Amino acid sequence: MYFPYLRGKQNELILLRENAELIANSPIIPIIEPVKSNLKPLLKATESLMSAGSEFILITNSICGDFSGDSSSLIDGVLTDETLSYKGLNLGYILDENSSIKDVVDFVNKYSTSNIALIHFGYSNGAELSAATKSLSNIKYNVFIERHAQRRYRSRFDTKATQVLIRDGFIKRSNREYPSSEPFSELHIMFKFEGAQAFGDFLIAGEEFSESGGPAYAVAIHLTYLDKKNEDDMYINHYVSNSNSSPADPGGKFMEALNKLVADLEFNKNIFPSQAISEFTKLHTRKHFPGLGVVKKLSMQHHVELMADYLKDS
């Protein structure tokens, strides 16, 4: 199973809404950390996932964005009786360095009829937490963010709950500094050797959360691919614009990057022919710049489609 971790920004939620059927028909369980106080896009996304029959994890105590420090309005606005009765819903609870075991246990008991996913994001006392939660039968997933949950910590937890390992394969840089290609991850192949039963990542967004970027001196399009000649290790291509001396003309910069992507399609047979790739080629034909948010959404969609195709054959 593949668990993509998404922050609930507008285009991430549109991605889920537009690909709900693909997700429902694949062993993909998205993790959603809401970050915006406007709940309408989140509700539309969860409604689409439920209509398609998708399983997903909805984090209820976000540590990023508008809900960090107080998620009461999120819980009140999203956890309706209808949502809580949906069998594919897993309520996510983040454990970081500020978490209290009592609060975790109280939360799990409060929602005793719902499946729970504990998101291990920097809590340190694994032995104490494991002992306190061992008898709680509705914990379905232990999701470990690798950088914040080392192997010894992960080994403390009983495997009656599915162990999910999330690795951030995306090295964030300024757009001008990306190489043309670099390794992304081998976790989709090696997760069982890491003691996990499932795996995930932060797609091409990375773990680090930011509200918005500054002026774009360069535009970069990020595409993951599996290297068929190298045992399906995953790499990522970065198609970067050339005119990067000023933030002027983002549309022109996008076309420079897109030209490189389209040229690469002719000889790089490792690139999966996703629907997102089709959309990129249509944009190239029309010479249309849809905005940087849509460009990022298409890169994330390509990654999700790639994972769905890989898991289909695994």
Contacts in CASP RR format, 6 or more apart in sequence:
PFRMAT RR
TARGET T0000
AUTHOR 0000-0000-0000
METHOD contacts of the structure
MODEL  1
MYFPYLRGKQNELILLRENAELIANSPIIPIIEPVKSNLKPLLKATESLM
SAGSEFILITNSICGDFSGDSSSLIDGVLTDETLSYKGLNLGYILDENSS
IKDVVDFVNKYSTSNIALIHFGYSNGAELSAATKSLSNIKYNVFIERHAQ
RRYRSRFDTKATQVLIRDGFIKRSNREYPSSEPFSELHIMFKFEGAQAFG
DFLIAGEEFSESGGPAYAVAIHLTYLDKKNEDDMYINHYVSNSNSSPADP
GGKFMEALNKLVADLEFNKNIFPSQAISEFTKLHTRKHFPGLGVVKKLSM
QHHVELMADYLKDS
1 27 0 8 1.000
1 28 0 8 1.000
1 29 0 8 1.000
1 162 0 8 1.000
1 164 0 8 1.000
1 197 0 8 1.000
1 198 0 8 1.000
1 199 0 8 1.000
1 311 0 8 1.000
2 26 0 8 1.000
2 27 0 8 1.000
2 28 0 8 1.000
2 29 0 8 1.000
2 188 0 8 1.000
2 198 0 8 1.000
2 199 0 8 1.000
2 200 0 8 1.000
2 307 0 8 1.000
2 308 0 8 1.000
2 311 0 8 1.000
3 28 0 8 1.000
3 29 0 8 1.000
3 30 0 8 1.000
3 31 0 8 1.000
3 57 0 8 1.000
3 143 0 8 1.000
3 164 0 8 1.000
3 166 0 8 1.000
3 198 0 8 1.000
3 199 0 8 1.000
3 200 0 8 1.000
4 28 0 8 1.000
4 30 0 8 1.000
4 31 0 8 1.000
4 200 0 8 1.000
4 201 0 8 1.000
4 202 0 8 1.000
4 203 0 8 1.000
4 303 0 8 1.000
4 304 0 8 1.000
4 307 0 8 1.000
5 30 0 8 1.000
5 31 0 8 1.000
5 33 0 8 1.000
5 145 0 8 1.000
5 166 0 8 1.000
5 200 0 8 1.000
5 201 0 8 1.000
5 202 0 8 1.000
5 203 0 8 1.000
5 207 0 8 1.000
6 12 0 8 1.000
6 13 0 8 1.000
6 15 0 8 1.000
6 16 0 8 1.000
6 30 0 8 1.000
6 31 0 8 1.000
6 32 0 8 1.000
6 33 0 8 1.000
6 203 0 8 1.000
6 205 0 8 1.000
6 300 0 8 1.000
7 33 0 8 1.000
7 35 0 8 1.000
7 64 0 8 1.000
7 205 0 8 1.000
7 209 0 8 1.000
8 32 0 8 1.000
8 33 0 8 1.000
8 34 0 8 1.000
8 35 0 8 1.000
8 36 0 8 1.000
8 41 0 8 1.000
8 42 0 8 1.000
9 35 0 8 1.000
9 36 0 8 1.000
10 36 0 8 1.000
10 41 0 8 1.000
11 293 0 8 1.000
11 294 0 8 1.000
11 296 0 8 1.000
11 297 0 8 1.000
11 300 0 8 1.000
12 205 0 8 1.000
12 297 0 8 1.000
12 300 0 8 1.000
13 32 0 8 1.000
13 41 0 8 1.000
13 42 0 8 1.000
13 44 0 8 1.000
13 45 0 8 1.000
14 41 0 8 1.000
14 45 0 8 1.000
14 297 0 8 1.000
15 297 0 8 1.000
15 300 0 8 1.000
15 301 0 8 1.000
15 304 0 8 1.000
16 23 0 8 1.000
16 30 0 8 1.000
16 32 0 8 1.000
16 45 0 8 1.000
16 48 0 8 1.000
16 49 0 8 1.000
16 56 0 8 1.000
17 44 0 8 1.000
17 45 0 8 1.000
17 48 0 8 1.000
17 49 0 8 1.000
18 301 0 8 1.000
19 301 0 8 1.000
19 304 0 8 1.000
19 305 0 8 1.000
20 48 0 8 1.000
20 49 0 8 1.000
20 51 0 8 1.000
20 52 0 8 1.000
20 53 0 8 1.000
20 54 0 8 1.000
21 52 0 8 1.000
22 28 0 8 1.000
22 304 0 8 1.000
22 305 0 8 1.000
22 308 0 8 1.000
23 30 0 8 1.000
23 49 0 8 1.000
23 52 0 8 1.000
23 54 0 8 1.000
23 56 0 8 1.000
23 304 0 8 1.000
23 308 0 8 1.000
24 49 0 8 1.000
24 52 0 8 1.000
24 53 0 8 1.000
24 54 0 8 1.000
25 308 0 8 1.000
26 307 0 8 1.000
26 308 0 8 1.000
26 311 0 8 1.000
26 312 0 8 1.000
27 311 0 8 1.000
28 54 0 8 1.000
28 304 0 8 1.000
28 307 0 8 1.000
28 308 0 8 1.000
28 311 0 8 1.000
29 54 0 8 1.000
29 55 0 8 1.000
29 56 0 8 1.000
29 57 0 8 1.000
29 90 0 8 1.000
29 198 0 8 1.000
30 49 0 8 1.000
30 54 0 8 1.000
30 56 0 8 1.000
30 57 0 8 1.000
31 56 0 8 1.000
31 57 0 8 1.000
31 59 0 8 1.000
31 92 0 8 1.000
31 117 0 8 1.000
31 119 0 8 1.000
31 143 0 8 1.000
31 166 0 8 1.000
32 42 0 8 1.000
32 45 0 8 1.000
32 46 0 8 1.000
32 56 0 8 1.000
32 57 0 8 1.000
32 58 0 8 1.000
32 59 0 8 1.000
33 59 0 8 1.000
33 62 0 8 1.000
33 63 0 8 1.000
33 64 0 8 1.000
33 94 0 8 1.000
34 42 0 8 1.000
34 58 0 8 1.000
34 59 0 8 1.000
34 62 0 8 1.000
34 67 0 8 1.000
34 74 0 8 1.000
34 78 0 8 1.000
35 62 0 8 1.000
35 64 0 8 1.000
35 65 0 8 1.000
35 66 0 8 1.000
35 67 0 8 1.000
35 209 0 8 1.000
36 42 0 8 1.000
36 65 0 8 1.000
36 66 0 8 1.000
37 66 0 8 1.000
37 67 0 8 1.000
37 73 0 8 1.000
39 74 0 8 1.000
39 77 0 8 1.000
39 78 0 8 1.000
42 78 0 8 1.000
43 78 0 8 1.000
46 56 0 8 1.000
46 58 0 8 1.000
46 78 0 8 1.000
46 83 0 8 1.000
49 56 0 8 1.000
50 83 0 8 1.000
50 86 0 8 1.000
50 88 0 8 1.000
50 89 0 8 1.000
53 88 0 8 1.000
54 88 0 8 1.000
55 88 0 8 1.000
55 89 0 8 1.000
55 90 0 8 1.000
56 88 0 8 1.000
56 89 0 8 1.000
56 90 0 8 1.000
57 90 0 8 1.000
57 91 0 8 1.000
57 92 0 8 1.000
57 117 0 8 1.000
57 119 0 8 1.000
57 141 0 8 1.000
57 143 0 8 1.000
58 78 0 8 1.000
58 89 0 8 1.000
58 90 0 8 1.000
58 91 0 8 1.000
58 92 0 8 1.000
59 92 0 8 1.000
59 93 0 8 1.000
59 94 0 8 1.000
59 119 0 8 1.000
60 71 0 8 1.000
60 74 0 8 1.000
60 75 0 8 1.000
60 79 0 8 1.000
60 91 0 8 1.000
60 92 0 8 1.000
60 93 0 8 1.000
60 107 0 8 1.000
61 67 0 8 1.000
61 71 0 8 1.000
61 92 0 8 1.000
61 93 0 8 1.000
61 94 0 8 1.000
62 68 0 8 1.000
62 71 0 8 1.000
62 74 0 8 1.000
62 94 0 8 1.000
63 69 0 8 1.000
63 94 0 8 1.000
63 96 0 8 1.000
63 121 0 8 1.000
64 209 0 8 1.000
65 209 0 8 1.000
65 211 0 8 1.000
67 73 0 8 1.000
67 74 0 8 1.000
79 91 0 8 1.000
83 89 0 8 1.000
84 111 0 8 1.000
84 113 0 8 1.000
84 114 0 8 1.000
88 115 0 8 1.000
89 114 0 8 1.000
89 115 0 8 1.000
90 114 0 8 1.000
90 115 0 8 1.000
90 116 0 8 1.000
90 117 0 8 1.000
90 140 0 8 1.000
90 141 0 8 1.000
91 107 0 8 1.000
91 111 0 8 1.000
91 114 0 8 1.000
91 115 0 8 1.000
91 116 0 8 1.000
91 117 0 8 1.000
92 116 0 8 1.000
92 117 0 8 1.000
92 118 0 8 1.000
92 119 0 8 1.000
93 104 0 8 1.000
93 107 0 8 1.000
93 108 0 8 1.000
93 116 0 8 1.000
93 117 0 8 1.000
93 118 0 8 1.000
93 119 0 8 1.000
94 119 0 8 1.000
94 121 0 8 1.000
95 104 0 8 1.000
95 118 0 8 1.000
95 119 0 8 1.000
95 120 0 8 1.000
95 121 0 8 1.000
95 122 0 8 1.000
95 123 0 8 1.000
95 129 0 8 1.000
96 121 0 8 1.000
96 122 0 8 1.000
96 123 0 8 1.000
96 148 0 8 1.000
97 122 0 8 1.000
97 123 0 8 1.000
97 124 0 8 1.000
99 123 0 8 1.000
101 125 0 8 1.000
101 128 0 8 1.000
101 129 0 8 1.000
101 132 0 8 1.000
104 118 0 8 1.000
104 129 0 8 1.000
104 132 0 8 1.000
104 133 0 8 1.000
105 132 0 8 1.000
105 133 0 8 1.000
105 136 0 8 1.000
107 116 0 8 1.000
108 116 0 8 1.000
108 133 0 8 1.000
108 136 0 8 1.000
108 138 0 8 1.000
108 139 0 8 1.000
109 136 0 8 1.000
111 138 0 8 1.000
112 138 0 8 1.000
113 138 0 8 1.000
114 138 0 8 1.000
115 138 0 8 1.000
115 139 0 8 1.000
115 140 0 8 1.000
115 141 0 8 1.000
116 136 0 8 1.000
116 138 0 8 1.000
116 139 0 8 1.000
116 140 0 8 1.000
116 141 0 8 1.000
117 139 0 8 1.000
117 140 0 8 1.000
117 141 0 8 1.000
117 142 0 8 1.000
117 143 0 8 1.000
118 133 0 8 1.000
118 139 0 8 1.000
118 141 0 8 1.000
118 142 0 8 1.000
118 143 0 8 1.000
118 161 0 8 1.000
119 143 0 8 1.000
119 145 0 8 1.000
120 142 0 8 1.000
120 143 0 8 1.000
120 144 0 8 1.000
120 145 0 8 1.000
120 148 0 8 1.000
120 149 0 8 1.000
120 153 0 8 1.000
120 154 0 8 1.000
121 145 0 8 1.000
121 148 0 8 1.000
121 149 0 8 1.000
122 145 0 8 1.000
122 148 0 8 1.000
122 149 0 8 1.000
123 129 0 8 1.000
124 153 0 8 1.000
126 153 0 8 1.000
126 156 0 8 1.000
126 157 0 8 1.000
127 156 0 8 1.000
129 156 0 8 1.000
130 156 0 8 1.000
130 157 0 8 1.000
130 158 0 8 1.000
133 139 0 8 1.000
134 158 0 8 1.000
139 161 0 8 1.000
140 161 0 8 1.000
140 162 0 8 1.000
141 161 0 8 1.000
141 162 0 8 1.000
141 164 0 8 1.000
142 154 0 8 1.000
142 157 0 8 1.000
142 161 0 8 1.000
142 162 0 8 1.000
142 163 0 8 1.000
142 164 0 8 1.000
143 164 0 8 1.000
143 166 0 8 1.000
144 153 0 8 1.000
144 154 0 8 1.000
144 163 0 8 1.000
144 164 0 8 1.000
144 165 0 8 1.000
144 166 0 8 1.000
144 196 0 8 1.000
145 166 0 8 1.000
145 207 0 8 1.000
146 165 0 8 1.000
146 166 0 8 1.000
146 167 0 8 1.000
146 168 0 8 1.000
147 168 0 8 1.000
147 207 0 8 1.000
151 194 0 8 1.000
151 195 0 8 1.000
154 163 0 8 1.000
154 165 0 8 1.000
154 195 0 8 1.000
154 196 0 8 1.000
157 163 0 8 1.000
159 197 0 8 1.000
162 197 0 8 1.000
162 198 0 8 1.000
163 195 0 8 1.000
163 196 0 8 1.000
163 197 0 8 1.000
163 198 0 8 1.000
164 196 0 8 1.000
164 197 0 8 1.000
164 198 0 8 1.000
164 199 0 8 1.000
164 200 0 8 1.000
165 187 0 8 1.000
165 191 0 8 1.000
165 194 0 8 1.000
165 195 0 8 1.000
165 196 0 8 1.000
165 198 0 8 1.000
165 199 0 8 1.000
165 200 0 8 1.000
166 199 0 8 1.000
166 200 0 8 1.000
166 201 0 8 1.000
166 202 0 8 1.000
167 185 0 8 1.000
167 187 0 8 1.000
167 199 0 8 1.000
167 200 0 8 1.000
167 201 0 8 1.000
168 201 0 8 1.000
168 202 0 8 1.000
168 206 0 8 1.000
168 207 0 8 1.000
169 184 0 8 1.000
169 185 0 8 1.000
169 201 0 8 1.000
169 202 0 8 1.000
169 206 0 8 1.000
169 236 0 8 1.000
170 184 0 8 1.000
170 201 0 8 1.000
170 202 0 8 1.000
170 203 0 8 1.000
170 204 0 8 1.000
170 205 0 8 1.000
170 206 0 8 1.000
170 222 0 8 1.000
170 236 0 8 1.000
171 182 0 8 1.000
172 206 0 8 1.000
172 208 0 8 1.000
174 217 0 8 1.000
174 218 0 8 1.000
175 216 0 8 1.000
175 217 0 8 1.000
175 218 0 8 1.000
175 219 0 8 1.000
175 220 0 8 1.000
175 240 0 8 1.000
175 241 0 8 1.000
175 244 0 8 1.000
176 217 0 8 1.000
176 218 0 8 1.000
176 240 0 8 1.000
176 244 0 8 1.000
178 220 0 8 1.000
178 222 0 8 1.000
178 238 0 8 1.000
178 240 0 8 1.000
179 238 0 8 1.000
180 237 0 8 1.000
180 238 0 8 1.000
180 239 0 8 1.000
180 240 0 8 1.000
181 235 0 8 1.000
181 236 0 8 1.000
181 237 0 8 1.000
181 238 0 8 1.000
182 235 0 8 1.000
182 236 0 8 1.000
182 238 0 8 1.000
183 233 0 8 1.000
183 234 0 8 1.000
183 235 0 8 1.000
183 236 0 8 1.000
184 224 0 8 1.000
184 234 0 8 1.000
184 235 0 8 1.000
184 236 0 8 1.000
185 201 0 8 1.000
185 234 0 8 1.000
186 233 0 8 1.000
186 234 0 8 1.000
187 194 0 8 1.000
187 199 0 8 1.000
187 200 0 8 1.000
187 201 0 8 1.000
188 199 0 8 1.000
188 232 0 8 1.000
188 234 0 8 1.000
188 307 0 8 1.000
188 310 0 8 1.000
189 231 0 8 1.000
189 232 0 8 1.000
189 233 0 8 1.000
191 197 0 8 1.000
191 198 0 8 1.000
191 199 0 8 1.000
203 299 0 8 1.000
203 300 0 8 1.000
203 303 0 8 1.000
203 304 0 8 1.000
204 222 0 8 1.000
204 224 0 8 1.000
204 236 0 8 1.000
204 296 0 8 1.000
204 299 0 8 1.000
204 300 0 8 1.000
204 303 0 8 1.000
205 296 0 8 1.000
205 300 0 8 1.000
215 247 0 8 1.000
216 247 0 8 1.000
216 250 0 8 1.000
216 253 0 8 1.000
216 292 0 8 1.000
217 244 0 8 1.000
217 245 0 8 1.000
217 246 0 8 1.000
217 247 0 8 1.000
218 240 0 8 1.000
218 241 0 8 1.000
218 244 0 8 1.000
218 253 0 8 1.000
219 240 0 8 1.000
219 241 0 8 1.000
219 250 0 8 1.000
219 251 0 8 1.000
219 252 0 8 1.000
219 253 0 8 1.000
219 254 0 8 1.000
219 256 0 8 1.000
219 257 0 8 1.000
219 292 0 8 1.000
219 295 0 8 1.000
220 238 0 8 1.000
220 239 0 8 1.000
220 240 0 8 1.000
220 241 0 8 1.000
220 257 0 8 1.000
221 238 0 8 1.000
221 239 0 8 1.000
221 254 0 8 1.000
221 257 0 8 1.000
221 258 0 8 1.000
221 261 0 8 1.000
221 280 0 8 1.000
221 295 0 8 1.000
221 299 0 8 1.000
222 236 0 8 1.000
222 237 0 8 1.000
222 238 0 8 1.000
222 239 0 8 1.000
222 299 0 8 1.000
223 236 0 8 1.000
223 237 0 8 1.000
223 239 0 8 1.000
223 261 0 8 1.000
223 271 0 8 1.000
223 277 0 8 1.000
223 299 0 8 1.000
223 302 0 8 1.000
224 234 0 8 1.000
224 235 0 8 1.000
224 236 0 8 1.000
224 237 0 8 1.000
224 302 0 8 1.000
224 303 0 8 1.000
224 306 0 8 1.000
225 234 0 8 1.000
225 235 0 8 1.000
225 236 0 8 1.000
225 237 0 8 1.000
225 268 0 8 1.000
225 270 0 8 1.000
225 271 0 8 1.000
225 272 0 8 1.000
225 306 0 8 1.000
226 232 0 8 1.000
226 233 0 8 1.000
226 234 0 8 1.000
226 235 0 8 1.000
226 270 0 8 1.000
226 272 0 8 1.000
226 306 0 8 1.000
226 310 0 8 1.000
227 233 0 8 1.000
227 234 0 8 1.000
227 235 0 8 1.000
227 270 0 8 1.000
228 269 0 8 1.000
228 270 0 8 1.000
232 310 0 8 1.000
235 270 0 8 1.000
237 261 0 8 1.000
237 264 0 8 1.000
237 268 0 8 1.000
237 271 0 8 1.000
239 257 0 8 1.000
239 258 0 8 1.000
239 260 0 8 1.000
239 261 0 8 1.000
239 264 0 8 1.000
240 257 0 8 1.000
240 260 0 8 1.000
241 252 0 8 1.000
241 253 0 8 1.000
241 254 0 8 1.000
241 256 0 8 1.000
241 257 0 8 1.000
242 256 0 8 1.000
243 249 0 8 1.000
243 252 0 8 1.000
243 253 0 8 1.000
243 256 0 8 1.000
244 253 0 8 1.000
250 289 0 8 1.000
250 291 0 8 1.000
250 292 0 8 1.000
251 289 0 8 1.000
251 291 0 8 1.000
252 289 0 8 1.000
254 289 0 8 1.000
254 291 0 8 1.000
254 292 0 8 1.000
254 295 0 8 1.000
255 284 0 8 1.000
255 287 0 8 1.000
255 289 0 8 1.000
258 280 0 8 1.000
258 283 0 8 1.000
258 284 0 8 1.000
259 284 0 8 1.000
261 280 0 8 1.000
261 284 0 8 1.000
262 280 0 8 1.000
262 281 0 8 1.000
262 284 0 8 1.000
264 271 0 8 1.000
265 271 0 8 1.000
265 277 0 8 1.000
265 281 0 8 1.000
271 277 0 8 1.000
272 302 0 8 1.000
272 305 0 8 1.000
272 306 0 8 1.000
272 309 0 8 1.000
274 301 0 8 1.000
274 302 0 8 1.000
274 305 0 8 1.000
274 306 0 8 1.000
274 309 0 8 1.000
275 301 0 8 1.000
275 305 0 8 1.000
276 298 0 8 1.000
276 299 0 8 1.000
276 301 0 8 1.000
276 302 0 8 1.000
276 305 0 8 1.000
277 302 0 8 1.000
279 298 0 8 1.000
280 298 0 8 1.000
283 289 0 8 1.000
283 290 0 8 1.000
END
